[in-house]
């Protein structure tokens, strides 16, 4: 239907704008830091 097509176009447009904003403002982390107990050296390993 026409309403569905318009909604899909708007959704795609919003996704493109958001992606462009994230790239331009460098809001995306190039590397995601690892979490959990193995992420960083523990205090015991540093001694």
The first five atom37 places (N, CA, C, CB, O) and aatype in JSON, in Angstrom:
{
  "aatype": [20, 20, 20, 20, 20, 20, 20, 20, 20, 20, 20, 20, 20, 20, 20, 20, 20, 20, 20, 20, 20, 20, 20, 20, 20, 20, 20, 20, 20, 20, 20, 20, 20, 20, 20, 20, 20, 20, 20, 20, 20, 20, 20, 20, 20, 20, 20],
  "atom_mask": [
    [1, 1, 1, 1, 1],
    [1, 1, 1, 1, 1],
    [1, 1, 1, 1, 1],
    [1, 1, 1, 1, 1],
    [1, 1, 1, 1, 1],
    [1, 1, 1, 1, 1],
    [1, 1, 1, 1, 1],
    [1, 1, 1, 1, 1],
    [1, 1, 1, 1, 1],
    [1, 1, 1, 1, 1],
    [1, 1, 1, 1, 1],
    [1, 1, 1, 1, 1],
    [1, 1, 1, 1, 1],
    [1, 1, 1, 1, 1],
    [1, 1, 1, 1, 1],
    [1, 1, 1, 1, 1],
    [1, 1, 1, 1, 1],
    [1, 1, 1, 1, 1],
    [1, 1, 1, 1, 1],
    [1, 1, 1, 1, 1],
    [1, 1, 1, 1, 1],
    [1, 1, 1, 1, 1],
    [1, 1, 1, 1, 1],
    [1, 1, 1, 1, 1],
    [1, 1, 1, 1, 1],
    [1, 1, 1, 1, 1],
    [1, 1, 1, 1, 1],
    [1, 1, 1, 1, 1],
    [1, 1, 1, 1, 1],
    [1, 1, 1, 1, 1],
    [1, 1, 1, 1, 1],
    [1, 1, 1, 1, 1],
    [1, 1, 1, 1, 1],
    [1, 1, 1, 1, 1],
    [1, 1, 1, 1, 1],
    [1, 1, 1, 1, 1],
    [1, 1, 1, 1, 1],
    [1, 1, 1, 1, 1],
    [1, 1, 1, 1, 1],
    [1, 1, 1, 1, 1],
    [1, 1, 1, 1, 1],
    [1, 1, 1, 1, 1],
    [1, 1, 1, 1, 1],
    [1, 1, 1, 1, 1],
    [1, 1, 1, 1, 1],
    [1, 1, 1, 1, 1],
    [1, 1, 1, 1, 1]
  ],
  "atom_positions": [
    [[0.83, -1.18, 0.0], [0.0, 0.0, 0.0], [0.88, 1.26, 0.0], [-0.95, -0.01, 1.21], [2.08, 1.21, 0.28]],
    [[0.26, 2.35, -0.32], [0.97, 3.64, -0.39], [1.51, 4.04, 0.98], [0.03, 4.73, -0.92], [2.63, 4.53, 1.08]],
    [[0.73, 3.85, 2.02], [1.18, 4.23, 3.37], [2.38, 3.39, 3.8], [0.03, 4.05, 4.38], [3.31, 3.92, 4.42]],
    [[2.38, 2.13, 3.47], [3.49, 1.25, 3.81], [4.76, 1.67, 3.06], [3.15, -0.21, 3.5], [5.85, 1.68, 3.64]],
    [[4.62, 2.01, 1.8], [5.76, 2.45, 1.0], [6.36, 3.74, 1.55], [5.35, 2.65, -0.47], [7.58, 3.86, 1.67]],
    [[5.5, 4.69, 1.89], [5.98, 5.96, 2.46], [6.67, 5.73, 3.8], [4.82, 6.95, 2.62], [7.7, 6.34, 4.09]],
    [[6.1, 4.86, 4.61], [6.71, 4.55, 5.9], [8.07, 3.91, 5.75], [5.8, 3.64, 6.7], [9.0, 4.23, 6.49]],
    [[8.2, 3.0, 4.8], [9.49, 2.34, 4.54], [10.52, 3.35, 4.04], [9.32, 1.2, 3.53], [11.68, 3.28, 4.43]],
    [[10.11, 4.27, 3.18], [11.02, 5.31, 2.68], [11.51, 6.2, 3.82], [10.33, 6.16, 1.6], [12.69, 6.54, 3.89]],
    [[10.6, 6.58, 4.71], [10.97, 7.42, 5.85], [11.92, 6.68, 6.79], [9.72, 7.88, 6.61], [12.88, 7.26, 7.29]],
    [[11.65, 5.42, 7.02], [12.5, 4.62, 7.89], [13.91, 4.5, 7.3], [11.89, 3.23, 8.1], [14.9, 4.64, 8.02]],
    [[14.0, 4.24, 6.02], [15.31, 4.13, 5.36], [16.03, 5.48, 5.39], [15.14, 3.65, 3.91], [17.24, 5.52, 5.63]],
    [[15.31, 6.55, 5.16], [15.91, 7.88, 5.21], [16.45, 8.21, 6.59], [14.9, 8.93, 4.8], [17.53, 8.78, 6.72]],
    [[15.69, 7.85, 7.62], [16.15, 8.08, 9.0], [17.41, 7.28, 9.29], [15.04, 7.71, 9.99], [18.32, 7.79, 9.95]],
    [[17.47, 6.05, 8.83], [18.65, 5.21, 9.07], [19.87, 5.8, 8.38], [18.39, 3.78, 8.57], [20.97, 5.8, 8.95]],
    [[19.7, 6.29, 7.16], [20.82, 6.89, 6.43], [21.3, 8.16, 7.14], [20.41, 7.22, 4.97], [22.5, 8.36, 7.29]],
    [[20.38, 9.0, 7.57], [20.76, 10.23, 8.28], [21.47, 9.92, 9.58], [19.52, 11.09, 8.57], [22.47, 10.57, 9.92]],
    [[20.98, 8.93, 10.32], [21.62, 8.57, 11.58], [23.03, 8.03, 11.34], [20.78, 7.53, 12.33], [23.96, 8.38, 12.06]],
    [[23.19, 7.19, 10.34], [24.51, 6.65, 10.02], [25.46, 7.78, 9.61], [24.41, 5.61, 8.89], [26.62, 7.79, 10.04]],
    [[24.99, 8.7, 8.81], [25.82, 9.83, 8.38], [26.24, 10.67, 9.59], [25.05, 10.71, 7.36], [27.39, 11.07, 9.69]],
    [[25.3, 10.94, 10.5], [25.61, 11.71, 11.71], [26.64, 11.0, 12.57], [24.34, 11.98, 12.52], [27.56, 11.63, 13.09]],
    [[26.5, 9.69, 12.73], [27.45, 8.94, 13.54], [28.85, 8.98, 12.94], [26.99, 7.49, 13.69], [29.84, 9.09, 13.66]],
    [[28.93, 8.89, 11.63], [30.23, 8.92, 10.96], [30.84, 10.31, 11.03], [30.09, 8.48, 9.49], [32.02, 10.45, 11.34]],
    [[30.05, 11.35, 10.76], [30.56, 12.72, 10.74], [31.0, 13.17, 12.13], [29.5, 13.67, 10.21], [31.99, 13.9, 12.25]],
    [[30.29, 12.76, 13.16], [30.61, 13.22, 14.52], [31.53, 12.25, 15.24], [29.33, 13.39, 15.32], [31.87, 12.48, 16.41]],
    [[31.94, 11.2, 14.58], [32.85, 10.2, 15.14], [32.32, 9.66, 16.47], [34.25, 10.81, 15.34], [33.07, 9.5, 17.44]],
    [[31.02, 9.37, 16.5], [30.4, 8.83, 17.7], [30.53, 7.31, 17.78], [28.94, 9.22, 17.75], [30.25, 6.72, 18.83]],
    [[30.95, 6.7, 16.71], [31.12, 5.25, 16.71], [32.52, 4.92, 17.19], [30.87, 4.66, 15.29], [33.5, 5.46, 16.69]],
    [[32.6, 4.05, 18.15], [33.91, 3.61, 18.64], [34.53, 2.7, 17.58], [33.78, 2.87, 20.01], [33.9, 1.73, 17.15]],
    [[35.76, 2.99, 17.16], [36.39, 2.13, 16.17], [36.7, 0.74, 16.72], [37.66, 2.78, 15.66], [36.79, -0.23, 15.96]],
    [[36.86, 0.65, 18.02], [37.15, -0.63, 18.66], [36.31, -0.73, 19.92], [38.68, -0.77, 18.99], [36.3, 0.2, 20.74]],
    [[35.61, -1.8, 20.09], [34.79, -2.01, 21.28], [35.66, -2.69, 22.32], [33.5, -2.84, 20.96], [36.2, -3.77, 22.08]],
    [[35.78, -2.06, 23.49], [36.61, -2.6, 24.55], [36.02, -3.9, 25.06], [36.76, -1.58, 25.69], [34.81, -4.03, 25.23]],
    [[36.89, -4.83, 25.31], [36.46, -6.13, 25.82], [36.06, -5.98, 27.28], [37.59, -7.18, 25.66], [36.7, -5.24, 28.03]],
    [[35.02, -6.66, 27.69], [34.56, -6.61, 29.06], [34.83, -7.91, 29.79], [33.09, -6.29, 29.1], [35.35, -8.86, 29.21]],
    [[34.47, -7.94, 31.04], [34.63, -9.15, 31.83], [35.94, -9.21, 32.57], [34.51, -10.34, 30.95], [36.76, -8.29, 32.49]],
    [[36.15, -10.28, 33.3], [37.32, -10.39, 34.17], [38.63, -10.53, 33.4], [37.16, -11.56, 35.09], [39.69, -10.25, 33.95]],
    [[38.57, -10.95, 32.16], [39.79, -11.11, 31.37], [40.1, -9.86, 30.53], [39.65, -12.32, 30.45], [41.06, -9.85, 29.76]],
    [[39.32, -8.82, 30.69], [39.5, -7.63, 29.88], [40.8, -6.9, 30.19], [38.33, -6.7, 30.07], [41.48, -6.42, 29.28]],
    [[41.14, -6.81, 31.45], [42.32, -6.06, 31.87], [43.13, -6.92, 32.83], [41.93, -4.71, 32.53], [42.6, -7.86, 33.44]],
    [[44.38, -6.61, 32.96], [45.2, -7.34, 33.93], [44.68, -7.07, 35.33], [46.7, -6.93, 33.82], [44.36, -5.93, 35.68]],
    [[44.59, -8.1, 36.12], [44.12, -7.93, 37.49], [45.25, -7.4, 38.35], [43.59, -9.26, 38.06], [46.42, -7.43, 37.95]],
    [[44.92, -6.91, 39.53], [45.92, -6.37, 40.45], [46.92, -7.46, 40.85], [45.24, -5.78, 41.7], [48.09, -7.16, 41.05]],
    [[46.48, -8.7, 40.97], [47.36, -9.8, 41.36], [48.42, -10.06, 40.28], [46.54, -11.08, 41.62], [49.56, -10.39, 40.61]],
    [[48.06, -9.93, 39.03], [49.01, -10.17, 37.95], [50.04, -9.06, 37.85], [48.27, -10.31, 36.63], [51.15, -9.3, 37.37]],
    [[49.7, -7.86, 38.29], [50.6, -6.72, 38.17], [51.68, -6.72, 39.26], [49.82, -5.44, 38.23], [52.71, -6.08, 39.09]],
    [[51.46, -7.42, 40.35], [52.41, -7.43, 41.47], [53.59, -8.31, 41.23], [51.73, -7.86, 42.73], [54.47, -8.41, 42.09]]
  ]
}
